[in-house]
Amino acid sequence: MGIKDTSATTSQPHICIIGSLNIDFVTSTPRCPGPGETLTATSLSVTAGGKGGNQATACGRASFTSKTSQDVAVSMIGAVGADDVYYSTLLKPGLEQSGVTTATIEESTEAQTGSASIIVEEDIGGENRILVVPGANHAGMMSDVAQIITAVKEQSVRPGLIVLQGEIPRKTTLGLLEYFNGGDVSTTDRSHIVFNPAPVFPEGISLAALKHTSVLIMNETEAVQMSRSIAGLPVSDLTQPTELDCLQPEELAPRFHELAHVPIVLITLGAKGVYFSTRTGRRGVVRGVKVVKVVDTTAAGDTFVGYFSTALARFLAQNTSLVAFDDEIEAAVSKANAAAAKCVQRRGAMQSIPFAYDME
């Protein structure tokens, strides 16, 4: 596929994704084997993935208004193992063909490329179970907050939006949140943060780091875990149940507005849709999109994050305040939800994410 117009210009929105890059080993099977049991599976595929890579791909593909025109610049900061054949043959081509700039991806000599072993259970609607080996995602540059901040600053056009997830070191994530959400950086250093705390760190995210994050995107389980975290409670200790565990999305979202001053909270509800809430009072539910058959849910959440982030980046590039996005939020959530619905009808991670020109 020929691609044009992918470089940033002074008038073009720019999203920078800081996150994980993995090689996914995906096994499809009717069901998971029990202890000591051996089953014959349906298929094995080796594909490009990682939540950071998936979300970068989704941002890139969401920005293609046609097969040859991209209206949002997308860059990726991450790390892979040096001389990894999977990076040169799968990850890098997959990102670049999706309109993602890879110049700030470190080829590390300290660790191998991260990997994920994914079991997709066909008999229960394509639900997945995932084992992750972090590798280079937790080494070198990805464990150095100052180096990442320098990489962001040195890009030719400062990103208006930075997307973070939970597959890089917790210390790095906290440092980046504190820096970009903090009040002590200059105006030219400011970028809005979209944070998808998936998976939620067992130690949680401090309230101080989360404060003033522009957008927080979680599923229902993550919303409860994050609510526990900002309340200073154990994230996943089921032996200590609290009233927070029973709260509904419409009860959880205000906690992030009030305690962490997060302007936009999105809680994905699977097939039921997405709950959205803003600090200024706009809230509602975008219903789920019915699909004929769910094949693989692996990158659905990442697709949602990428499509929503791209819509927000376009809006912010008009020099408009985040508060004004209230009038656009339902449409942005609806489009992101539709893209995620299309994603679950295809196998794999990166390759299952639709291009925007296929969404019409």
Secondary structure, 3 states (H helix, E strand, C coil): CCCCCCCCCCCCCEEEEECCCEEEEEEEECCCCCCCCCCCCCEEEEEEECHHHHHHHHHHHHCEEECCEECCEEEEEEEEECCCHHHHHHHHHHHHHCCEECCCEEEECCCCCEEEEEEEEHHHCCEEEEEEECHHHHCHHHHCHHHHHHHHHCCCCCCCEEEECCCCCHHHHHHHHHHHHCCCCCHHHCCEEEECCCCCCCCCCCHHHHCCCCEEEEEHHHHHHHHHHHCCCCCCCCCCCCHHHHCCHHHHHHHHHHHHCCCEEEEECHHHEEEEEECCCCEEEEECCCCCCCCCCCCHHHHHHHHHHHHHHHHHCCCCCHHHHHHCHHHHHHHHHHHHHHHCCCCCCHHHCCCHHHCC
